[in-house]
């Protein structure tokens, strides 16, 4: 999505990295006991100490509803090329 350049004072707390890393993720029930989706693929964008943007093409609408209704967590494996193992995370 295109956004115009922001000309105001920077209000972000943390430095952002525009590195792109492959990310595998799946939706998990809020109690963490059930997987609600298979592994899906996306990529990182706009990474900082405060968070990460996960970009996904063709995200299924039925899965998006879980997130919109706050009925699922996201389990991620972030693949950083210099690291041997993917870095696990939850959101």
N, C-alpha and C positions, 0 to 999 in steps of 0.2 A: 504494500500500500504506500503510495507516495504521500509524503508530508512536506509542507514548506519548511524551509530553514527557520529555526527559532532564533530571534534576534535579542531576546531578553536575557536577564541574568541567569546563569546556570544555577539550578536548585538541587541537582542530584548530589546525594551524599557520597557516592562511590564512583570511582573511575570505571568506565565501560570498555569492554573489549569487543570488537566486532569480529572475533574469530568464529569460524564456522566449523563445528564438529558434528560427525554423525551421532545420532541419538536413537536408541531403541527404547520403546516405552510400551506400557500397557496399563489399562485401568484396573484398579483394585477396589474392592468394597471398603467402606469406611472402617470396618473392624479389621481389615487386612487379611481376612480368611478366604476370600474368593477372588479369583481373577474374572473380570467382567469383559475382557477382550483378549485376543491373541496379541503377540508382539507386533507393534507397528513401527514405522520408521519416520523420522523427522530429522531436523538439524538445529543446532544451537544458533543463537544470534543475540547480540546485545547482552553479554555476560557481565555481571558485577558481583560484588560481595552480597548485595541485596537481592539477587535473583538472576534468572535466566529466561530468555524468550525462547520458546520451543515453536519452531515453524513446521507446519505439517501440510502437505498437499492432500486434497480429497479426504478429509477427515469424515468418517461416517456420521450422518445426522443422529442416528440412534445412540451413538456413544457421546456425541456432543451434548445430548440432553442430560446424561449423567453429570457432566461437569457443570452445565448451566444450573441444574437443580441442586448442586453441591451434594451429590450422592455417591461420589467416588473420589479416590486419590489417584495420582499418577505415579507409577513406579518407573524410573528412568535408569538406563545404562548409557552414560556419556562416554564416547570413545575419543580419547585424546591421543593423537598419534605418538607422542613421546612416552606415554604410559603403557605398560604391558597389559594391564587389565582395565576393562571399562570401569568407570567410577559410578557406583550406585547412588541414587538420590530418590527422594520422594517429594511430591508436591501436593 
